Amino acid sequence: MKEAVERINKAIEEQESIVIFGDYDADGVTSTSVLFTYIKRAVCDSRLLYSRSI
C-alpha cells in the first residue's frame, strides 16, 4: 500500500494522467469512487474505468 500511495502522490505532483480500474460490485464501486474523488480534487487528469463481470 505504501508504494501505491507514493506512486499516486508522485503522479499528482507531476500532473500525470491516472486511470483507475474498478470492479462493478458494491465494494468495488465504493472504493473506486472514493479514490476517484480524491484524485479529481487534487486537480489531476484522471479517468475511471469499470470492469463488468458476466
PEZIVEN-V54100 format. One line per field, one symbol per residue. phi: phi as a letter, one per 30 degrees, with the letter a starting at -180 (. if undefined). psi: psi as a letter, one per 30 degrees, with the letter a starting at -180 (. if undefined). burial: 1 if it has 16 or more other C-alpha atoms within 10 Angstrom, else 0. A space follows every 50 residues. Layout:
# PEZIVEN-V54100
phi=???
psi=???
burial=???
This chain:
# PEZIVEN-V54100
phi=.edddddddddddchddbcccbdcceddddddddddddddddhbdbbbbc dcdc
psi=eeeeeeeeeeeeeghlkkkkkllglefeeeeeeeeeeeeefghkjllkkk kjk.
burial=00000000001100000100011000000001000100100001010000 0000
